[in-house]
Structures are given as structure tokens and as C-alpha cells.
Amino acid sequence: MDHPNATLGISPYSRGAALAAVAFPIGMRAIEQPALTLILVRHAEKTIVPPENKDPDLSPAGEARAQELVRMFSDSGITAIYATQYKRTQQTVRPLADKLVLPVNKVEAKETTELVKQLRSRKTGEVIFLAGHNNTVPEIIAAMGGPKLPIIPETEYDNLYILTVQSDGSAKLIKMKYGSAAAPSGNQGMAKP
């Protein structure tokens, strides 16, 4: 018996290609490129210092939160870590960087445009961890195609954002909490990010 498509001149192998052409319109691919995944946090809790000290260390609560990041992300496939030039962001990512044996890419806190340029040049499929500030984390999310978010409240250190950026530039954001939500005591809310 002849093959059912013999009268149409379509071999069984060509039929698969023809079906793929119909199922995936022009511009769409059957296999999507992997997304770029960004994990973003605000730095962990900082010590209470006089306002003239613009570069405080992490507090004991902040050090504990930094250790929580190690527990959560040491097996997540992170390929790069970024933090601003300030001690609080560097100390937030240092335990994770040490565990993963990755360098910390230092970026200027006020250079969001330059950071976004660096992130966009990364390979798709990478997982990148970033520690920023209550104002820069929302800026980075929006600049990478995510939603516009308000500045993170000064007393919140437990926000965690996972932004997936597809090869076409579309992005999806997941917002969650991690570690303790306890607000710090004292006048920490008066300090700058």
C-alpha cells in the first residue's frame, strides 16, 4: 500500500517540517532560548551610625540575613554576582560569593544605566545575583523590562525579586520575602539607603 501522503507528494519527513511551519508562525521558534535570570535583593540590615557615615557595615541581623542567602542560593546555578561599592552590599553577597567561589562584580550605585548595559551583554541562560539599595533595586528591575516598583521602604530588608528576561526583552517578576521580617530597632529608618 502506498503511503497516505504519496498522492500529495509529501514524504513523512517533510510532513514534520510542514507541520512545524504551520504550528510556529514566522518569528516564533519551536525552541525558546533560555532566559536571563536576575535575583535581586536590597542589602541586608546595616549598623546604626551617625548620618555622616555613608558606608556602614552590616549589623548582626544583616550578617544572619547574608548567611540565609547562602542557604537559599548555593545550589541555584548562579554564574555571576554584582554589588555596589558600599560595604553593606559587598558584605551581603560575600558569604554567597565565597561559597560559590565567584568574584563580586563591583558597580557604582548611581550607575544603573551602566549596570543594565553589562547585564544585557550577559549570555542568555545565566543566573545573576545582585545586591543593591532600596532605590536602585526597583530601578534595575524597571530598566531590565520589569514593572515599575516603588522605592523599598527604609525598614524592609526581606524583599527578594526574581526577574526572568526573555530573549525578546519581555520580563516576568516574582516578588517574595526571605529571612526574618523583624524591623530593626533604633533610628535606622532615618539613615540614607
N, C-alpha and C positions, 0 to 999 in steps of 0.2 A: 504494500500500500504506500502511496506517495505521502510525503509529509503534508499536513493540513495547509501549510502556508506556501507550498510549492507553486500553486497557481498564481500566487501574488508575487512570486519572485523574492520572498523574504526568507532567508535562512534562519534557523533557530538562534544563531549567534547575532545576526543583525537585528532580530526582533528585540533582543535585550537592549541594544543601543537605541533603537527607535523608541522603546518604552521609556527609557531614561530621558530622552529628549522631550517627550511629552510630559513626564512626571515632574521634571525640573525645568521650568521656563528659563528663557535666556536671562543670564545674570545670576541665576541661582546655581549652587553647586551641590551635588549629592553628598559630598563630604565637606562639612564645615571646618574651617581652620580653627584650631584651639584658641580660646580666649586668653587675653592677658588678665590675670587676677591680681588685684591690689587689696592688701589687708592694711587698713589704716586705723591708727589709734592716736589719741592725744597723749602726750607724755603722761607718765604716772605722777602721783602726788609729789609735790615739792616741799622742801622745808620752808618754814615761815621765816622770812628775813626782812630786813629794812627795805623800803621801796627803792633805795638807791642801788641795791644789789640786784642786777638784772639777770644774774646767772646762778640761781640757787641749785643745790644738789637735790636728789630725791630724798624724801623722808623715809622712815622705816616702812610706812604703809606703801609708799611708792616702790620701794625695793621689793616688797612682797608681791605687788602687782606685776612688776617686771618678771619675777620668777613664775608667776601664773602664765605669762606669755610663753615661757619655755615649755611648760606642761602642755599647753594647748596646741602649740605650733611646731614642736620639734620634729614631727613626722609629717608635715604638710607639704613638703616639696618646695619650700621657699628657695628661690635661686638668687635673690638679692635683697639687701636691707638698706634703707635710707633713713636718715635722721638729720635734723638741723644741727647747726653749730653749737647749740646750747647744751650744757651738761645734762639737764633734765631729760632731753630727748635721747642723747647719747647713752645715758645710764639706763633708760627704759629699754633700749634694744640690745645693750651689751650682753646680758646673760643669754639671750637667744642667739646672737651672733657668735658668741663663744661656743655654745652647744652645737651650732651648725657649721662652725669653722668657716664663717663668711666675714668678709670685711664690711664695715659700715661705711656706706657712701655718704659723705657729709655734704649737705646742701644748705645754702643760705636761706633762712626763714622767710626773708622778704622776696625771694626769687622764685615764686611759684611758676612763673612762665618758663623759666629755665628748667625747673624740675619736670614740668609736664613735657617739655621737649625731650628730655632724657628718657622719661617713661615711654613716650610714644616710639622712641627708637629701639626699645627692647623687643626681643623676639616674642611672637605670639606663643602662648602655651606656658609662659613663665608665671611664677607666683612671686610677687614682690611685697615685702613688708615695709611699711612707712610709719614713723612716729613724727608727729607734727605738734601743732598747737591748736587751741580752741578756735582760732580764726583761720588757720591755714588748712586744716583737715577739710572743712567744708569747701574752701576754695579749690583744693586739688580735686575733690570729687566732682564739682561742677565743671572744672576745666577739662576733665577726662570724659565728659559726656554724661555724667550722672546728674541727679536732681540738684537744684539749689537748696541748700540747707541753711538754717540759721546758725549763728556762732554758737558753739557749745557753751553751756553755762559754766561759769568760772569754777563752781564747786563739783562739776561732774568729770570724773576720770575713768569711768567704767564703760564708755561707749566704744564699740568696735564695729567697724564698717568693712564689708567685703564687696568690692566693686569688680564686676566682670565686664571687660571691654572687648566686644567682638571685633573681628577684622574690618567690619563695615563701619565701625565707630559707635555703634549703638552700645548702650551700657545698662546694666541692671545692678541695683544696690540692695544689699541686705544689711540691716542695722540690728545690732544686738548688744547685750550687756555682758561683761565678764568681771570676774573677781568680786570684791566687796563693793557695795554701793554706799557704804558709810561716808558721809560728808566729813571732811577734815574739821578739826576744831580750831578756834582762834580766828584771826582776821585774814586767813589765807585768801578769801574771796576778794580782798582789796588789792591784791598784787596783780601785776600785768601777766598775760599769758606767757 
